[in-house]
Amino acid sequence: MKRKAASSIAALEHAERATAKDAVDEEQDEEMEEEDEEEDETQEDKMKREEKEWNTSRTKELKGMYMDELKKLAESKGVTAGKKEDMVKLVIKAEAKERADKKAQEAKVRAIVQTKSDELDALPIADLKSRANLKGRVSKTDCIQHLLKMWQDNDGVDKALAEEAKQERRNELMSKDSIWLVKHCDKSSIDPYVLEVMVDRILEYETRHNKYAPPTQLKQDAVAETTAKGGDLVEALLASEANRKREMELQKAKEAADVAKVKELNAMSLEALKKLLTTKKVEADGKKDDLVKAAFKVAKEEQAIDERKTELKAMGVRELKQLIATHGLESTGKLPDMVNAIMKYEQRVQEEIRAYEAKVQDLTEQRKEQFGRMSITELKQLLVAKGLKAGVAKADRAQRLAEEAQKDGSIAKKVSQMTRAERKEALLKMDKNAVLDLCHELEIDPVMRDVVVQRIMAYEADIADGFLEADLKKQKTCKK
């Protein structure tokens, strides 16, 4: 029995040891499985799991707080007091944002430090030792650590964070459209417009629309022939001959009227001629013959205006509307208004043509003088190069080259440049609001985004540095 008892005890002890070993092995296997699972878990999944665990424990902790204590915490987080369950959710949300912001900030700091470390690591050891003011045998790692500490002590991280925040703000503002930027400037009393920028954009628009091209002569309204449909060639010739005779008679009548007008002006006294020209706002200086010529020119211009007005009135409303549309004019649609609009337009065009021709003539004379200062041999070479007759006299050669400058378009180009420069000068002298109105009228964007963003950022920097105080009252009013 003793032997049986000893054998049973030994077997029991063996079984217990085996069971214990199996338990240990099973525990080790479970730990290894957990380690394998943790290794397989991504960083993103780990963060989500930790955030979920924190959310659960923090929610339980907040629910266990007294109401007064929870209210104080909620107020510190900017949460409005209410039901306990609602406050817990809102506090959790606010604290989760704080945690996310903190982690993002830490990630930024790590990235900045890593970037600085990589920057230093790319430098040779000699440069690192020189920057760190280290001598003797020093490892590259020690130099980098020393320089990183110097950089951090000099607020390197804070400066880098500030620069990064500045760039992020710039990117944010640059992503906004011009309308948003202008409204934002209005709220802070920032002037978003630059006169020179608006003027340049107006000039670019006007150049693109041939504003500075040589003016073209007005095309006379086509007079429809009143030949009947189906009329033969003989009838057409007879009608054409009748028109020719009628035009000849009109021309003779005009010539007779011109002769009578000249006699009438010659019969006037010098003082009467001066008074007449003064009332017409024409210079009244010179001899009587000169005054008669000036007065006759004025009379012919007035006669042409009257004839054109009569001609337009004789046209139908439909034809006048077509003419208005062709010239891009505005009118009420009434016959007198349309006639006046067309007359003003044609008068303006004629004035532009006269001004252009005067500039061409002036530049031609200047070019002639420039050629006149050249030697006769140089003039001959220029004429031969242009394929023109050389001639003999120096004055003739200079005249021929000046006339060629008119034909090849070089003078026209110079006139356009002069006209554009005059326009720019006039625009720069205008009030900024008037230039802005012109931009809106022409549907031109008056805002240069880089400039507006820079002004907004400068304004915000001045407020942050204490040089300016934000007009909160005005901003609230604008938001409303």
C-alpha positions as CSV (number, residue, x, y, z in Angstrom):
1,M,0.0,0.0,0.0
2,K,2.9,2.3,0.8
3,R,4.4,1.6,-2.6
4,K,1.0,2.3,-4.3
5,A,0.6,5.5,-2.3
6,A,4.0,6.8,-3.3
7,S,3.4,5.9,-6.9
8,S,0.1,7.8,-6.9
9,I,1.7,10.8,-5.3
10,A,4.5,10.8,-7.9
11,A,2.0,10.5,-10.7
12,L,-0.1,13.3,-9.3
13,E,2.9,15.6,-9.0
14,H,4.0,14.7,-12.6
15,A,0.5,15.6,-13.8
16,E,0.5,18.9,-11.9
17,R,3.9,19.8,-13.4
18,A,2.7,19.0,-16.9
19,T,-0.5,21.0,-16.4
20,A,1.5,24.0,-15.1
21,K,3.9,23.7,-18.0
22,D,1.1,23.6,-20.4
23,A,-0.5,26.7,-18.8
24,V,2.8,28.6,-19.0
25,D,3.3,27.6,-22.6
26,E,-0.3,28.6,-23.4
27,E,0.3,32.0,-21.7
28,Q,3.5,32.5,-23.6
29,D,1.8,31.6,-26.9
30,E,-1.0,34.2,-26.1
31,E,1.6,36.9,-25.4
32,M,3.4,36.1,-28.6
33,E,0.1,36.3,-30.5
34,E,-0.6,39.7,-29.0
35,E,2.9,40.9,-29.9
36,D,2.4,39.7,-33.4
37,E,-1.0,41.4,-33.6
38,E,0.6,44.7,-32.3
39,E,3.3,44.4,-34.9
40,D,0.7,43.9,-37.6
41,E,-1.3,46.9,-36.3
42,T,-0.5,50.1,-38.3
43,Q,0.3,53.4,-36.7
44,E,-3.0,54.8,-37.9
45,D,-5.0,51.9,-36.4
46,K,-3.0,52.2,-33.1
47,M,-3.8,55.9,-32.9
48,K,-7.5,55.2,-33.5
49,R,-7.5,52.4,-30.9
50,E,-5.8,54.7,-28.3
51,E,-8.2,57.5,-29.1
52,K,-11.1,55.2,-28.6
53,E,-9.8,53.9,-25.3
54,W,-9.2,57.5,-24.1
55,N,-12.7,58.5,-25.2
56,T,-14.2,55.6,-23.2
57,S,-12.2,56.3,-20.0
58,R,-12.6,60.0,-20.2
59,T,-16.4,59.8,-20.8
60,K,-16.7,57.5,-17.8
61,E,-14.6,60.0,-15.7
62,L,-16.7,63.0,-16.8
63,K,-19.9,61.2,-16.0
64,G,-18.6,60.6,-12.5
65,M,-18.0,64.3,-11.8
66,Y,-20.4,66.5,-9.8
67,M,-22.6,68.8,-11.9
68,D,-21.0,72.0,-10.6
69,E,-17.5,70.8,-11.3
70,L,-18.6,69.6,-14.8
71,K,-20.1,73.0,-15.5
72,K,-16.9,74.8,-14.6
73,L,-14.9,72.5,-16.8
74,A,-17.4,73.0,-19.7
75,E,-17.2,76.8,-19.4
76,S,-13.4,76.6,-19.5
77,K,-13.7,74.7,-22.8
78,G,-16.2,77.3,-24.2
79,V,-19.1,74.9,-23.9
80,T,-22.5,76.2,-23.0
81,A,-24.0,74.6,-19.8
82,G,-27.0,72.2,-20.4
83,K,-27.8,68.6,-19.7
84,K,-25.1,66.6,-18.2
85,E,-25.0,64.1,-21.0
86,D,-24.8,66.9,-23.6
87,M,-22.1,68.7,-21.7
88,V,-20.0,65.5,-21.5
89,K,-20.2,65.0,-25.3
90,L,-19.3,68.6,-26.0
91,V,-16.4,68.6,-23.5
92,I,-15.1,65.3,-25.0
93,K,-15.3,66.9,-28.4
94,A,-13.4,70.0,-27.3
95,E,-10.7,68.0,-25.5
96,A,-10.4,65.7,-28.5
97,K,-9.7,68.7,-30.7
98,E,-7.1,69.9,-28.1
99,R,-5.4,66.5,-28.2
100,A,-5.5,66.5,-32.0
101,D,-4.0,70.0,-32.2
102,K,-1.3,69.1,-29.7
103,K,-0.4,66.0,-31.6
104,A,-0.3,68.0,-34.8
105,Q,1.9,70.6,-33.2
106,E,4.2,67.9,-31.9
107,A,4.4,66.4,-35.3
108,K,5.3,69.8,-36.8
109,V,8.0,70.2,-34.3
110,R,9.4,66.8,-35.0
111,A,9.4,67.5,-38.7
112,I,11.1,70.8,-38.3
113,V,13.8,69.3,-36.1
114,Q,14.3,66.5,-38.5
115,T,14.5,68.9,-41.4
116,K,17.1,70.9,-39.6
117,S,19.0,67.8,-38.7
118,D,19.0,66.5,-42.3
119,E,20.2,70.0,-43.4
120,L,23.1,69.9,-41.0
121,D,23.9,66.2,-41.9
122,A,24.3,67.2,-45.5
123,L,27.1,69.6,-44.7
124,P,30.8,68.4,-44.5
125,I,32.4,68.0,-41.1
126,A,34.6,71.0,-41.6
127,D,31.7,73.3,-42.1
128,L,29.9,71.8,-39.0
129,K,33.0,72.3,-36.8
130,S,33.4,75.9,-38.0
131,R,29.7,76.7,-37.3
132,A,29.8,75.0,-33.9
133,N,33.2,76.6,-33.1
134,L,34.6,73.2,-32.1
135,K,38.2,72.1,-32.5
136,G,40.0,68.8,-32.2
137,R,38.7,65.4,-33.0
138,V,34.9,65.7,-32.9
139,S,32.4,63.3,-34.5
140,K,29.9,64.5,-37.0
141,T,27.1,63.4,-34.7
142,D,28.4,65.4,-31.8
143,C,28.7,68.5,-34.1
144,I,25.1,68.1,-35.3
145,Q,23.8,67.7,-31.7
146,H,25.8,70.8,-30.6
147,L,24.4,72.9,-33.5
148,L,20.9,71.6,-33.0
149,K,21.1,72.7,-29.3
150,M,22.4,76.1,-30.4
151,W,19.6,76.4,-32.9
152,Q,17.0,75.5,-30.4
153,D,18.4,77.9,-27.7
154,N,18.1,80.6,-30.3
155,D,14.3,79.9,-30.7
156,G,14.9,78.1,-33.9
157,V,11.9,75.9,-33.5
158,D,9.6,78.8,-32.7
159,K,10.9,80.8,-35.6
160,A,10.4,77.9,-38.0
161,L,6.9,77.3,-36.7
162,A,6.1,81.0,-37.2
163,E,7.4,80.9,-40.8
164,E,5.4,77.8,-41.5
165,A,2.3,79.4,-40.1
166,K,2.9,82.4,-42.2
167,Q,3.2,80.3,-45.3
168,E,0.0,78.4,-44.5
169,R,-1.8,81.7,-44.0
170,R,-0.5,82.9,-47.4
171,N,-1.6,79.7,-49.1
172,E,-5.0,80.0,-47.5
173,L,-5.5,83.6,-48.7
174,M,-4.1,82.8,-52.2
175,S,-6.8,80.1,-52.5
176,K,-9.6,82.7,-52.1
177,D,-11.0,84.5,-55.1
178,S,-10.8,88.3,-55.7
179,I,-14.3,89.0,-54.4
180,W,-13.6,87.3,-51.0
181,L,-10.2,89.2,-50.7
182,V,-11.8,92.6,-51.4
183,K,-14.6,91.9,-48.9
184,H,-12.0,90.9,-46.3
185,C,-10.1,94.1,-47.0
186,D,-13.2,96.2,-46.6
187,K,-13.8,94.7,-43.1
188,S,-10.3,95.8,-42.0
189,S,-10.1,99.1,-43.9
190,I,-7.3,97.8,-46.1
191,D,-7.0,99.3,-49.6
192,P,-6.8,96.3,-52.0
193,Y,-6.2,98.4,-55.1
194,V,-3.0,99.6,-56.7
195,L,-3.4,102.5,-59.2
196,E,-0.5,101.4,-61.3
197,V,-1.8,97.8,-61.6
198,M,-5.3,99.0,-62.6
199,V,-3.8,101.4,-65.2
200,D,-1.6,98.7,-66.7
201,R,-4.6,96.3,-67.0
202,I,-6.7,99.0,-68.6
203,L,-3.9,99.8,-71.1
204,E,-3.5,96.1,-71.9
205,Y,-7.3,95.7,-72.5
206,E,-7.4,98.8,-74.7
207,T,-4.3,97.7,-76.7
208,R,-5.9,94.3,-77.2
209,H,-9.0,96.0,-78.6
210,N,-7.0,98.2,-81.0
211,K,-7.6,101.4,-79.1
212,Y,-4.1,102.7,-80.1
213,A,-4.3,101.5,-83.7
214,P,-4.4,104.2,-86.5
215,P,-8.0,105.5,-86.7
216,T,-10.0,104.5,-89.8
217,Q,-12.0,106.8,-92.0
218,L,-15.8,106.6,-91.5
219,K,-17.5,104.6,-94.2
220,Q,-20.3,106.5,-95.8
221,D,-23.7,105.0,-95.6
222,A,-24.5,103.1,-98.8
223,V,-27.3,104.6,-100.8
224,A,-29.4,101.9,-102.3
225,E,-30.2,102.3,-106.0
226,T,-33.9,102.5,-106.7
227,T,-33.9,100.3,-109.7
228,A,-36.9,98.1,-110.0
229,K,-36.5,94.3,-109.8
230,G,-36.4,92.8,-113.3
231,G,-35.2,96.1,-114.8
232,D,-33.0,95.7,-117.9
233,L,-29.5,97.0,-118.5
234,V,-30.8,100.1,-120.4
235,E,-32.9,101.2,-117.5
236,A,-30.0,100.7,-115.1
237,L,-27.7,102.8,-117.3
238,L,-30.4,105.5,-117.6
239,A,-30.8,105.6,-113.8
240,S,-27.0,105.8,-113.3
241,E,-26.8,108.6,-115.8
242,A,-29.6,110.5,-114.1
243,N,-27.7,110.1,-110.7
244,R,-24.5,111.4,-112.3
245,K,-26.2,114.4,-113.7
246,R,-27.9,115.1,-110.4
247,E,-24.5,114.9,-108.6
248,M,-23.0,117.2,-111.1
249,E,-25.7,119.8,-110.6
250,L,-25.3,119.5,-106.8
251,Q,-21.6,120.0,-107.2
252,K,-22.1,123.1,-109.3
253,A,-24.5,124.5,-106.8
254,K,-22.0,123.8,-104.0
255,E,-19.2,125.6,-105.9
256,A,-21.5,128.6,-106.6
257,A,-22.4,128.7,-102.9
258,D,-18.7,128.5,-102.0
259,V,-17.9,131.5,-104.3
260,A,-20.7,133.5,-102.8
261,K,-19.5,132.7,-99.2
262,V,-16.0,133.8,-100.0
263,K,-17.3,137.1,-101.5
264,E,-19.4,137.6,-98.3
265,L,-16.4,137.0,-96.0
266,N,-14.2,139.3,-98.1
267,A,-16.8,142.0,-97.8
268,M,-16.6,141.9,-94.0
269,S,-14.3,144.1,-92.0
270,L,-11.2,142.8,-90.2
271,E,-12.9,143.4,-86.8
272,A,-16.0,141.6,-87.9
273,L,-14.0,138.6,-89.1
274,K,-12.1,138.4,-85.8
275,K,-15.4,138.6,-83.8
276,L,-16.9,135.8,-86.0
277,L,-13.9,133.5,-85.5
278,T,-13.8,134.3,-81.8
279,T,-17.4,133.2,-81.4
280,K,-16.5,130.0,-83.2
281,K,-13.6,129.5,-80.8
282,V,-11.0,129.7,-83.6
283,E,-7.8,131.7,-83.3
284,A,-8.3,135.1,-84.9
285,D,-4.8,136.3,-85.6
286,G,-3.1,137.2,-88.9
287,K,-3.9,139.1,-92.1
288,K,-7.4,139.4,-93.5
289,D,-6.7,136.8,-96.2
290,D,-5.8,134.3,-93.4
291,L,-8.9,135.2,-91.4
292,V,-11.1,134.8,-94.5
293,K,-9.6,131.3,-95.1
294,A,-10.2,130.3,-91.5
295,A,-13.8,131.6,-91.5
296,F,-14.5,129.8,-94.8
297,K,-13.1,126.5,-93.4
298,V,-15.4,126.9,-90.3
299,A,-18.4,127.6,-92.6
300,K,-17.6,124.5,-94.7
301,E,-17.4,122.3,-91.6
302,E,-20.7,123.6,-90.3
303,Q,-22.3,123.1,-93.7
304,A,-21.0,119.4,-93.7
305,I,-22.5,118.9,-90.3
306,D,-25.9,120.3,-91.4
307,E,-25.9,118.1,-94.5
308,R,-25.0,115.0,-92.5
309,K,-27.7,115.7,-90.0
310,T,-30.3,116.1,-92.8
311,E,-29.1,112.9,-94.4
312,L,-29.4,111.0,-91.1
313,K,-32.9,112.4,-90.5
314,A,-34.0,111.2,-93.9
315,M,-33.0,107.7,-93.1
316,G,-35.6,105.3,-91.5
317,V,-35.6,104.4,-87.8
318,R,-34.6,100.9,-88.7
319,E,-31.5,102.0,-90.6
320,L,-30.5,104.4,-87.8
321,K,-30.8,101.6,-85.2
322,Q,-28.5,99.4,-87.3
323,L,-26.0,102.2,-87.5
324,I,-26.2,102.7,-83.8
325,A,-25.6,99.0,-83.2
326,T,-22.7,99.0,-85.7
327,H,-20.8,101.7,-83.8
328,G,-21.7,100.2,-80.4
329,L,-23.5,103.4,-79.3
330,E,-26.3,103.8,-76.7
331,S,-29.5,105.6,-77.5
332,T,-33.2,105.8,-76.3
333,G,-34.3,104.6,-79.7
334,K,-35.9,108.0,-80.6
335,L,-35.0,109.5,-83.9
336,P,-33.5,112.8,-82.6
337,D,-31.5,111.0,-79.9
338,M,-30.1,108.5,-82.5
339,V,-29.2,111.3,-84.9
340,N,-27.4,113.2,-82.1
341,A,-25.5,110.0,-80.9
342,I,-24.3,109.3,-84.4
343,M,-23.3,112.9,-85.0
344,K,-21.3,113.0,-81.8
345,Y,-19.6,109.7,-82.6
346,E,-18.6,110.8,-86.1
347,Q,-17.4,114.1,-84.9
348,R,-15.2,112.4,-82.3
349,V,-13.8,110.0,-84.9
350,Q,-13.0,113.0,-87.2
351,E,-11.2,114.7,-84.3
352,E,-9.2,111.6,-83.7
353,I,-8.3,111.3,-87.3
354,R,-7.1,114.9,-87.4
355,A,-5.1,114.5,-84.3
356,Y,-3.5,111.3,-85.6
357,E,-2.7,113.0,-89.0
358,A,-1.1,115.9,-87.1
359,K,1.1,113.6,-85.1
360,V,2.1,111.7,-88.2
361,Q,3.0,114.9,-89.9
362,D,5.1,116.1,-86.9
363,L,7.0,112.8,-86.7
364,T,7.6,112.8,-90.5
365,E,9.1,116.3,-90.2
366,Q,11.2,115.1,-87.3
367,R,12.4,112.1,-89.2
368,K,13.2,114.3,-92.2
369,E,15.3,116.5,-89.9
370,Q,17.1,113.4,-88.6
371,F,17.9,112.2,-92.1
372,G,19.0,115.8,-93.0
373,R,21.7,115.5,-90.3
374,M,23.2,112.4,-92.0
375,S,25.8,112.5,-94.8
376,I,24.7,112.3,-98.4
377,T,26.6,108.9,-98.7
378,E,24.7,107.5,-95.7
379,L,21.4,108.6,-97.1
380,K,22.3,106.9,-100.4
381,Q,23.1,103.6,-98.7
382,L,19.8,103.7,-96.8
383,L,17.9,104.3,-100.0
384,V,19.6,101.5,-101.8
385,A,19.1,99.1,-98.9
386,K,15.3,99.9,-99.0
387,G,15.2,99.5,-102.8
388,L,14.5,103.1,-103.4
389,K,15.9,105.5,-106.0
390,A,18.9,107.3,-104.6
391,G,18.5,110.6,-106.4
392,V,21.1,113.3,-106.3
393,A,20.1,116.2,-103.9
394,K,20.5,115.6,-100.2
395,A,17.1,117.2,-99.3
396,D,15.3,114.9,-101.8
397,R,16.9,111.8,-100.3
398,A,15.9,112.9,-96.8
399,Q,12.3,113.6,-98.0
400,R,12.1,110.2,-99.8
401,L,13.3,108.3,-96.6
402,A,10.8,110.3,-94.5
403,E,8.0,109.4,-96.8
404,E,9.1,105.8,-96.8
405,A,8.9,105.8,-93.0
406,Q,5.2,106.7,-93.4
407,K,4.6,103.9,-95.8
408,D,6.4,101.1,-93.9
409,G,4.4,101.8,-90.8
410,S,7.3,102.8,-88.5
411,I,5.8,106.3,-88.0
412,A,2.4,104.8,-87.4
413,K,3.9,102.5,-84.7
414,K,5.6,105.5,-83.1
415,V,2.4,107.4,-83.0
416,S,0.6,104.5,-81.4
417,Q,3.3,104.3,-78.7
418,M,3.0,108.1,-78.1
419,T,-0.8,107.9,-77.8
420,R,-0.6,105.0,-75.4
421,A,2.0,106.8,-73.3
422,E,-0.3,109.9,-73.2
423,R,-3.2,107.7,-72.2
424,K,-1.2,106.1,-69.4
425,E,-0.2,109.5,-68.0
426,A,-3.8,110.7,-68.1
427,L,-5.0,107.6,-66.3
428,L,-2.3,107.9,-63.6
429,K,-3.5,111.5,-62.9
430,M,-7.1,110.3,-62.5
431,D,-8.7,109.7,-59.1
432,K,-8.3,106.1,-58.0
433,N,-12.0,105.5,-57.6
434,A,-12.6,106.8,-61.2
435,V,-10.0,104.3,-62.5
436,L,-11.7,101.6,-60.4
437,D,-15.0,102.4,-62.0
438,L,-13.4,102.2,-65.4
439,C,-12.1,98.7,-64.6
440,H,-15.6,97.6,-63.5
441,E,-17.1,99.1,-66.7
442,L,-14.6,97.2,-68.9
443,E,-15.0,94.1,-66.7
444,I,-11.4,94.1,-65.8
445,D,-10.2,92.5,-62.5
446,P,-8.6,95.4,-60.7
447,V,-7.0,93.2,-58.0
448,M,-3.5,91.9,-58.0
449,R,-3.8,88.9,-55.6
450,D,-0.2,88.9,-54.5
451,V,-0.4,92.5,-53.4
452,V,-3.7,92.1,-51.6
453,V,-2.5,89.0,-49.8
454,Q,0.7,90.8,-48.8
455,R,-1.3,93.8,-47.4
456,I,-3.7,91.5,-45.5
457,M,-0.7,89.6,-43.9
458,A,1.1,92.8,-43.1
459,Y,-2.1,94.2,-41.4
460,E,-2.5,91.0,-39.4
461,A,1.2,91.0,-38.4
462,D,0.9,94.6,-37.2
463,I,-2.0,93.6,-35.0
464,A,-0.1,90.6,-33.7
465,D,2.9,92.8,-32.9
466,G,0.8,95.4,-31.2
467,F,1.3,98.2,-33.7
468,L,-2.4,98.2,-34.7
469,E,-5.6,97.5,-32.9
470,A,-8.3,95.6,-34.8
471,D,-11.5,97.5,-35.3
472,L,-13.7,94.8,-33.8
473,K,-16.8,96.9,-33.9
474,K,-16.5,97.5,-37.6
475,Q,-15.8,93.8,-38.2
476,K,-18.9,92.8,-36.3
477,T,-21.0,95.2,-38.3
478,C,-19.6,93.9,-41.6
479,K,-20.3,90.3,-40.6
480,K,-23.9,91.2,-39.8
